[in-house]
Amino acid sequence: MEFQKINDQLLSEFKAIVGDEFVYTNREVLEQNSRDYTEDLRFYPDVVVRPSNAEEISLLLKICNQARVPVTPRGAGTGLSGGALPVFGGLVIATDRFNKIIKIDERNLQAIVEPGVINQVFQNAVMEKGLFYPPDPASRGSCFLGGNLAESAGGPKAVKYGVTKDYVLNCEVVLPTGEIIWTGANVLKNSTGYNLTQLLIGSEGTLGIITKIVFKLLPLPTENLLMLVPFFSAEKACEAVSAIFRAGLTPSGLEFMERDCLVYVMKHVDVKIPLKDEINAHLLIEVDGNDRDVLFKECEKISEILYQYECDEVLFADTAQQKADLWRARRSAGEAVKSHSIYKEEDTVVPRAELAVLLKGVKAIGAKYGFRSVCYGHAGDGNLHVNIIKEEISDEDWNTKVPLGIREIFELCVSLGGTISGEHGIGYVQKGYMDIAFNKTQMDLMKGIKDLFDPNGILNPGKIFL
């Protein structure tokens, strides 16, 4: 793939569009934009710009498309698949100035926002009006909504309420060639032509740069109950998950954490969780709604099911602080593992009834290839985050043997009816495994879509496809 370098003439044109103060070539800013949360990877851009509206992005993309300069869109940089890494250098378009909640429409239960709004800021803003935006990734306190769309992010609430794609009605998007379009309409039903909105969501910034988002909202549930359930067997904990749903119950959160995960978490954050020697995994289960008595009855039914799978005593969070501490423990799992060792995080997903088979297979594959894994994830969705720990593994084995093990893990996922990413995306680090999930015909269709949107291949190159 041949790209052009950014010369002084192009730099002057960028400055004329966004202003000198929003064009950066200094080492500090380039360093900040060279990495995200994916392993320890670094790719430096040549220039970073911070536009403030769709028209500025349009002009930037027209110039870069004509000059064949690679462009990487960037949100908060919290991604875990290298989606925001400028692997070919070139221009990074940062979206942090797109930080306005334009309108919260209480009559229609909708909101119009810009992509640089932080997930939790948006959640809190609609909550103040008695409304609810459910998608809540672990990085919700810092991640941008635009990045959530790029990966169709999920989170704990996805088990009951769905992921990002389930809440997007319409988007304003700047195409790689500079045209500005809306992808749909601000309606709940739309059977008018191809669904461009859903095509853009999860496309990882390879088809266009989103500049406005229309979300649907829900009424805010007023009550919730949270319980922490210890299990003597991690596989039994996984088996219990599908039993809950088979009984007709749908928790608003159902998270899995194996023992090592909690050990790391309690070293990393100031949270104390009882952890007996014989306990090997926990489920964190939340139910929500508007009638507390109904929720208690749901918890009783769930508890009856759990005891059939050899759990220890079910612990209820009695106070708001206890609830907050338990969720903080779960949300900090990734950071806790990262603080312990270099690691690779795989975002595996299978039908939830196959979760125990997946976990058993992951451990067997680790033993075969000589690596240890720490597992946690959104058990209710069958979404298991497999953190492979480097520790004492040699660099050679880390770079040669471990990828073979990862390939076997992904092959196992697909054989169970799953796939290789549930919510983190493919990005830069997983593109070498796409052949496991898709055949040549499927890949050619995707590449054809990319070529149609981006004929010169300038937008977020080096992602998804080899």
C-alpha positions as CSV (number, residue, x, y, z in Angstrom):
1,M,0.0,0.0,0.0
2,E,1.6,3.2,-1.2
3,F,1.0,6.4,0.7
4,Q,2.4,9.9,0.5
5,K,4.2,11.7,3.3
6,I,2.8,15.0,4.7
7,N,4.8,17.9,3.3
8,D,4.9,21.5,4.2
9,Q,2.3,22.4,1.7
10,L,-0.2,19.9,3.1
11,L,0.6,21.1,6.7
12,S,-0.2,24.6,5.7
13,E,-3.5,23.5,4.2
14,F,-4.4,21.6,7.4
15,K,-3.7,24.8,9.5
16,A,-5.8,26.9,7.2
17,I,-8.7,24.6,7.8
18,V,-8.6,24.0,11.6
19,G,-6.3,26.8,12.8
20,D,-2.6,26.7,13.7
21,E,-3.4,26.0,17.4
22,F,-5.2,22.7,16.5
23,V,-2.4,21.2,14.3
24,Y,0.3,19.3,16.2
25,T,3.7,18.0,15.1
26,N,5.4,18.1,18.5
27,R,6.8,14.9,20.0
28,E,4.5,14.9,23.1
29,V,1.2,15.0,21.2
30,L,2.5,12.5,18.6
31,E,3.5,10.2,21.5
32,Q,0.0,10.5,23.0
33,N,-1.6,9.5,19.7
34,S,0.8,6.6,19.0
35,R,-0.8,4.2,21.3
36,D,-4.1,3.0,22.8
37,Y,-4.8,0.3,25.4
38,T,-3.7,-2.5,23.1
39,E,-0.7,-4.4,24.6
40,D,2.5,-2.2,24.3
41,L,2.2,-1.2,20.6
42,R,3.4,2.2,19.3
43,F,2.9,3.8,15.8
44,Y,3.6,7.4,15.5
45,P,1.5,9.8,13.3
46,D,3.2,12.6,11.4
47,V,0.6,15.1,12.3
48,V,-2.4,15.3,14.6
49,V,-5.3,17.7,14.0
50,R,-8.3,18.5,16.2
51,P,-11.2,19.7,14.1
52,S,-14.5,20.9,15.6
53,N,-17.1,20.3,12.9
54,A,-18.0,18.0,10.0
55,E,-17.1,20.6,7.4
56,E,-13.5,20.8,8.7
57,I,-13.2,17.0,8.6
58,S,-14.7,17.0,5.1
59,L,-12.0,19.4,3.8
60,L,-9.2,17.5,5.5
61,L,-10.4,14.2,4.0
62,K,-10.7,15.7,0.5
63,I,-7.1,16.9,0.7
64,C,-5.8,13.6,2.1
65,N,-7.8,11.5,-0.4
66,Q,-6.4,13.5,-3.3
67,A,-2.9,13.4,-2.0
68,R,-3.2,9.7,-0.8
69,V,-2.2,10.5,2.8
70,P,-3.4,7.9,5.4
71,V,-5.9,9.1,8.0
72,T,-6.6,7.5,11.3
73,P,-9.7,8.7,13.2
74,R,-9.2,8.7,17.0
75,G,-11.5,9.0,20.0
76,A,-10.3,8.5,23.6
77,G,-7.8,5.9,22.7
78,T,-9.2,3.2,25.1
79,G,-9.5,0.5,22.4
80,L,-8.2,-3.0,22.9
81,S,-7.6,-4.1,19.3
82,G,-5.4,-1.4,18.0
83,G,-8.2,0.3,16.1
84,A,-6.9,3.8,16.7
85,L,-3.2,3.1,15.9
86,P,-1.8,5.1,13.0
87,V,0.1,2.1,11.6
88,F,1.1,3.9,8.4
89,G,1.8,7.3,10.1
90,G,0.1,10.1,8.3
91,L,-2.7,12.2,9.8
92,V,-4.6,11.5,13.0
93,I,-8.0,13.2,13.2
94,A,-8.8,13.5,16.9
95,T,-12.4,14.0,17.8
96,D,-12.1,15.3,21.4
97,R,-13.6,18.7,20.4
98,F,-16.8,17.0,19.2
99,N,-18.0,16.9,22.8
100,K,-21.5,18.4,22.8
101,I,-24.8,16.8,23.8
102,I,-26.8,18.6,21.2
103,K,-30.3,17.7,22.3
104,I,-32.1,15.3,24.7
105,D,-35.6,14.8,23.2
106,E,-37.7,13.7,26.2
107,R,-40.9,13.5,24.0
108,N,-39.4,10.9,21.6
109,L,-36.9,9.3,24.0
110,Q,-34.0,10.2,21.7
111,A,-30.8,12.2,21.9
112,I,-28.5,13.8,19.4
113,V,-24.8,13.9,20.4
114,E,-21.3,14.4,19.0
115,P,-18.8,11.5,19.0
116,G,-16.4,13.0,21.5
117,V,-18.9,12.9,24.4
118,I,-17.7,10.5,27.1
119,N,-20.0,7.5,27.6
120,Q,-20.6,8.1,31.3
121,V,-21.1,11.8,30.9
122,F,-23.9,11.0,28.4
123,Q,-25.4,8.4,30.7
124,N,-25.5,10.8,33.6
125,A,-27.0,13.6,31.5
126,V,-30.0,11.4,30.3
127,M,-30.3,9.9,33.8
128,E,-31.0,13.4,35.2
129,K,-34.1,13.4,33.0
130,G,-35.2,9.9,34.1
131,L,-33.9,8.3,31.0
132,F,-31.5,5.4,30.3
133,Y,-28.7,4.7,27.8
134,P,-27.6,1.1,28.6
135,P,-24.3,0.4,26.8
136,D,-21.6,0.7,29.5
137,P,-18.2,-0.6,28.6
138,A,-15.6,-1.0,31.3
139,S,-13.9,2.3,30.2
140,R,-17.2,4.2,30.3
141,G,-15.6,6.9,32.5
142,S,-13.2,7.9,29.7
143,C,-14.2,6.3,26.3
144,F,-16.0,8.3,23.6
145,L,-19.3,7.5,22.1
146,G,-17.8,7.6,18.6
147,G,-15.3,4.9,19.6
148,N,-18.2,2.9,21.1
149,L,-19.9,3.0,17.7
150,A,-16.7,2.1,15.8
151,E,-16.5,-1.1,17.8
152,S,-20.2,-1.6,18.6
153,A,-19.2,-1.7,22.3
154,G,-21.1,-3.7,24.8
155,G,-20.6,-3.9,28.6
156,P,-22.4,-5.6,31.5
157,K,-25.8,-4.2,30.6
158,A,-25.7,-5.8,27.1
159,V,-27.0,-9.1,28.5
160,K,-30.5,-7.5,29.0
161,Y,-30.5,-4.4,26.9
162,G,-28.2,-5.0,23.9
163,V,-25.0,-3.3,22.6
164,T,-24.3,0.0,21.0
165,K,-25.7,-0.9,17.6
166,D,-29.1,-1.5,19.2
167,Y,-29.4,2.2,20.2
168,V,-28.3,4.0,17.1
169,L,-31.0,5.4,14.8
170,N,-29.0,7.6,12.6
171,C,-25.5,9.1,12.0
172,E,-23.9,12.0,10.3
173,V,-20.8,10.7,8.6
174,V,-18.0,12.2,6.6
175,L,-16.9,9.7,3.9
176,P,-13.2,9.3,3.0
177,T,-13.8,11.2,-0.2
178,G,-15.2,14.2,1.8
179,E,-18.9,13.9,1.3
180,I,-21.1,14.4,4.3
181,I,-24.2,12.1,4.6
182,W,-26.8,11.0,7.1
183,T,-27.1,7.2,7.1
184,G,-30.8,6.8,8.1
185,A,-33.7,8.5,9.8
186,N,-34.7,9.4,13.4
187,V,-37.3,6.7,13.6
188,L,-37.6,3.4,15.4
189,K,-38.6,1.5,12.2
190,N,-36.9,1.9,8.9
191,S,-37.3,-0.4,5.9
192,T,-36.0,2.1,3.4
193,G,-33.1,0.7,1.4
194,Y,-29.9,-0.8,2.7
195,N,-29.2,-0.1,6.4
196,L,-26.2,2.2,6.1
197,T,-26.4,3.1,9.8
198,Q,-25.8,-0.5,10.9
199,L,-23.1,-0.9,8.3
200,L,-21.1,2.0,9.8
201,I,-21.4,0.8,13.3
202,G,-18.7,-1.7,14.0
203,S,-16.7,-0.7,10.9
204,E,-13.9,0.5,13.1
205,G,-13.4,3.8,11.4
206,T,-12.6,2.3,8.0
207,L,-15.7,3.5,6.1
208,G,-16.2,7.0,7.4
209,I,-15.8,9.4,10.4
210,I,-19.0,9.8,12.5
211,T,-19.7,13.4,13.5
212,K,-23.2,13.2,14.9
213,I,-25.2,10.3,16.5
214,V,-28.9,10.0,17.1
215,F,-29.6,7.5,19.9
216,K,-32.8,6.0,21.2
217,L,-33.2,6.0,24.9
218,L,-35.2,4.0,27.5
219,P,-37.0,5.0,30.7
220,L,-34.7,4.6,33.7
221,P,-35.2,1.6,35.9
222,T,-35.6,2.8,39.5
223,E,-34.5,-0.3,41.4
224,N,-31.7,-2.9,41.2
225,L,-30.3,-5.7,43.3
226,L,-26.8,-7.1,43.1
227,M,-25.4,-10.4,44.3
228,L,-21.9,-12.0,44.3
229,V,-21.9,-15.7,44.0
230,P,-18.8,-17.8,44.8
231,F,-18.3,-21.2,43.1
232,F,-16.0,-24.0,43.9
233,S,-15.6,-24.8,40.2
234,A,-15.2,-22.2,37.4
235,E,-16.8,-24.5,34.9
236,K,-19.8,-25.0,37.1
237,A,-20.1,-21.2,37.4
238,C,-20.2,-21.1,33.6
239,E,-22.8,-23.9,33.4
240,A,-25.1,-22.0,35.8
241,V,-25.3,-19.1,33.4
242,S,-27.4,-20.6,30.7
243,A,-29.6,-22.3,33.4
244,I,-30.7,-18.9,34.6
245,F,-31.9,-17.9,31.2
246,R,-33.5,-21.3,30.5
247,A,-35.6,-20.7,33.7
248,G,-37.0,-17.5,32.0
249,L,-35.0,-15.0,33.9
250,T,-33.0,-12.2,32.4
251,P,-30.6,-10.4,34.7
252,S,-29.4,-6.8,33.8
253,G,-25.8,-7.9,34.4
254,L,-24.2,-11.4,34.6
255,E,-20.4,-11.2,34.9
256,F,-17.8,-14.0,35.4
257,M,-14.5,-13.6,37.2
258,E,-12.2,-16.4,37.9
259,R,-10.1,-16.5,41.1
260,D,-6.9,-15.0,39.7
261,C,-8.8,-12.1,38.3
262,L,-10.1,-11.2,41.8
263,V,-6.7,-11.6,43.3
264,Y,-5.2,-9.1,40.8
265,V,-8.1,-6.7,41.3
266,M,-7.8,-6.6,45.1
267,K,-4.1,-5.8,44.7
268,H,-4.9,-3.1,42.2
269,V,-7.9,-1.2,43.7
270,D,-9.0,-0.8,47.3
271,V,-11.8,-3.3,47.3
272,K,-12.1,-6.2,49.7
273,I,-14.0,-9.3,48.6
274,P,-14.2,-12.5,50.7
275,L,-12.1,-15.2,48.9
276,K,-11.9,-18.6,50.5
277,D,-9.1,-20.9,49.4
278,E,-11.5,-23.4,47.8
279,I,-13.3,-20.8,45.7
280,N,-12.3,-20.7,42.0
281,A,-14.7,-18.3,40.4
282,H,-17.5,-15.8,41.0
283,L,-20.6,-14.6,39.2
284,L,-21.7,-11.0,39.7
285,I,-25.5,-10.9,39.0
286,E,-27.7,-7.8,38.8
287,V,-31.4,-7.6,38.3
288,D,-33.2,-4.3,37.7
289,G,-36.7,-2.9,37.3
290,N,-39.2,-0.8,39.1
291,D,-40.7,-3.1,41.7
292,R,-38.3,-4.1,44.5
293,D,-40.5,-7.0,45.6
294,V,-40.5,-8.5,42.1
295,L,-36.7,-8.2,42.0
296,F,-36.3,-10.0,45.3
297,K,-38.4,-12.9,44.0
298,E,-36.2,-13.0,40.9
299,C,-33.1,-13.2,43.0
300,E,-34.7,-16.0,45.0
301,K,-35.3,-18.0,41.8
302,I,-31.8,-17.3,40.6
303,S,-30.3,-18.4,43.9
304,E,-32.3,-21.7,43.8
305,I,-30.8,-22.4,40.4
306,L,-27.2,-21.4,41.4
307,Y,-27.2,-23.8,44.4
308,Q,-27.8,-26.7,41.9
309,Y,-24.3,-25.8,40.5
310,E,-22.4,-26.2,43.7
311,C,-22.0,-22.5,44.7
312,D,-21.1,-21.3,48.1
313,E,-23.2,-18.8,50.0
314,V,-24.8,-16.1,47.8
315,L,-23.7,-12.6,49.0
316,F,-26.1,-9.6,48.5
317,A,-24.8,-6.0,48.2
318,D,-26.8,-4.3,50.9
319,T,-25.7,-0.7,50.3
320,A,-25.0,1.6,47.3
321,Q,-21.4,1.6,48.3
322,Q,-21.1,-2.1,48.3
323,K,-22.7,-2.2,44.8
324,A,-20.3,0.4,43.6
325,D,-17.3,-1.5,45.0
326,L,-18.3,-4.7,43.4
327,W,-18.8,-3.1,40.0
328,R,-15.5,-1.2,40.4
329,A,-13.8,-4.5,41.0
330,R,-15.3,-6.0,37.8
331,R,-14.6,-2.9,35.7
332,S,-11.0,-2.7,36.8
333,A,-10.2,-6.3,35.9
334,G,-8.4,-5.4,32.7
335,E,-6.3,-2.7,34.3
336,A,-5.5,-5.0,37.2
337,V,-4.2,-7.7,34.9
338,K,-2.3,-5.2,32.8
339,S,-0.5,-3.9,35.9
340,H,0.7,-7.4,36.7
341,S,2.3,-8.3,33.4
342,I,2.4,-7.7,29.7
343,Y,-0.6,-9.5,28.3
344,K,-2.7,-10.2,25.2
345,E,-6.5,-9.9,25.7
346,E,-8.7,-12.0,23.5
347,D,-12.3,-11.1,23.2
348,T,-13.9,-14.5,22.6
349,V,-17.6,-15.1,22.3
350,V,-19.7,-18.3,22.0
351,P,-23.4,-19.2,22.6
352,R,-23.8,-18.9,26.3
353,A,-24.5,-22.5,26.9
354,E,-21.1,-23.3,25.5
355,L,-19.2,-21.1,27.9
356,A,-18.0,-23.9,30.1
357,V,-16.7,-25.8,27.1
358,L,-14.9,-22.7,26.0
359,L,-13.3,-22.1,29.4
360,K,-12.1,-25.7,29.7
361,G,-10.7,-25.5,26.2
362,V,-8.9,-22.2,26.9
363,K,-7.1,-23.8,29.9
364,A,-6.2,-26.9,27.9
365,I,-4.8,-24.8,25.0
366,G,-2.8,-22.7,27.5
367,A,-1.3,-25.9,29.0
368,K,-0.4,-27.1,25.5
369,Y,1.4,-23.9,24.5
370,G,2.9,-23.1,27.9
371,F,0.9,-19.9,28.9
372,R,-1.3,-19.0,31.7
373,S,-4.6,-17.1,31.2
374,V,-6.8,-15.0,33.5
375,C,-10.4,-15.1,32.4
376,Y,-13.4,-12.8,33.1
377,G,-16.2,-11.4,31.0
378,H,-19.8,-10.9,30.2
379,A,-21.0,-14.5,30.9
380,G,-24.6,-13.7,30.2
381,D,-23.6,-13.0,26.6
382,G,-21.1,-15.9,26.3
383,N,-18.4,-13.2,26.0
384,L,-15.2,-14.4,27.7
385,H,-12.2,-12.1,27.9
386,V,-9.1,-14.3,27.8
387,N,-6.0,-12.5,29.2
388,I,-2.8,-14.4,28.2
389,I,-0.1,-13.4,30.7
390,K,3.5,-13.1,29.5
391,E,5.3,-13.4,32.9
392,E,8.4,-15.6,32.3
393,I,7.6,-16.6,28.7
394,S,10.5,-15.8,26.4
395,D,10.1,-13.1,23.7
396,E,10.5,-15.8,21.0
397,D,7.8,-18.0,22.5
398,W,5.6,-14.9,23.0
399,N,5.9,-14.0,19.4
400,T,5.7,-17.5,17.9
401,K,4.1,-20.1,20.1
402,V,1.4,-18.0,21.8
403,P,-0.2,-16.8,18.5
404,L,-0.6,-20.5,17.6
405,G,-2.4,-21.0,20.9
406,I,-4.6,-18.0,20.2
407,R,-5.5,-19.4,16.8
408,E,-6.6,-22.6,18.4
409,I,-8.7,-20.7,20.9
410,F,-10.4,-18.8,18.1
411,E,-10.9,-22.1,16.1
412,L,-12.6,-23.5,19.2
413,C,-14.9,-20.5,19.4
414,V,-16.0,-20.8,15.8
415,S,-16.5,-24.6,16.2
416,L,-18.8,-23.9,19.1
417,G,-20.9,-21.5,17.0
418,G,-19.1,-18.3,18.2
419,T,-16.6,-15.9,16.7
420,I,-13.3,-14.1,17.4
421,S,-14.5,-10.8,18.8
422,G,-17.6,-9.9,20.8
423,E,-17.1,-6.2,21.5
424,H,-13.4,-5.2,21.1
425,G,-13.2,-5.4,17.3
426,I,-10.6,-6.8,15.0
427,G,-8.5,-3.6,14.5
428,Y,-4.8,-4.2,14.0
429,V,-4.0,-7.2,16.2
430,Q,-6.7,-9.7,15.3
431,K,-6.8,-9.3,11.5
432,G,-4.5,-12.3,11.0
433,Y,-7.2,-14.5,12.4
434,M,-10.1,-13.3,10.2
435,D,-9.8,-16.4,8.0
436,I,-11.0,-18.5,10.9
437,A,-14.4,-16.7,11.0
438,F,-14.8,-15.9,7.3
439,N,-14.2,-17.7,3.9
440,K,-12.9,-15.9,0.8
441,T,-16.3,-15.0,-0.5
442,Q,-17.2,-13.3,2.7
443,M,-13.9,-11.5,2.9
444,D,-14.1,-10.3,-0.7
445,L,-17.6,-8.9,0.0
446,M,-16.2,-6.9,3.0
447,K,-13.2,-5.7,1.0
448,G,-15.5,-4.6,-1.8
449,I,-17.6,-2.5,0.6
450,K,-14.3,-0.9,1.9
451,D,-13.2,-0.2,-1.7
452,L,-16.6,1.4,-2.5
453,F,-16.5,3.8,0.4
454,D,-12.8,4.4,0.3
455,P,-11.4,3.9,-3.2
456,N,-7.9,5.1,-2.3
457,G,-7.8,3.2,0.9
458,I,-6.8,6.2,3.0
459,L,-9.1,5.8,6.0
460,N,-7.8,3.8,8.9
461,P,-5.6,1.6,6.7
462,G,-4.0,-1.6,8.2
463,K,-7.2,-2.5,10.1
464,I,-9.4,-5.6,9.8
465,F,-7.9,-6.9,6.6
466,L,-4.4,-8.3,5.9
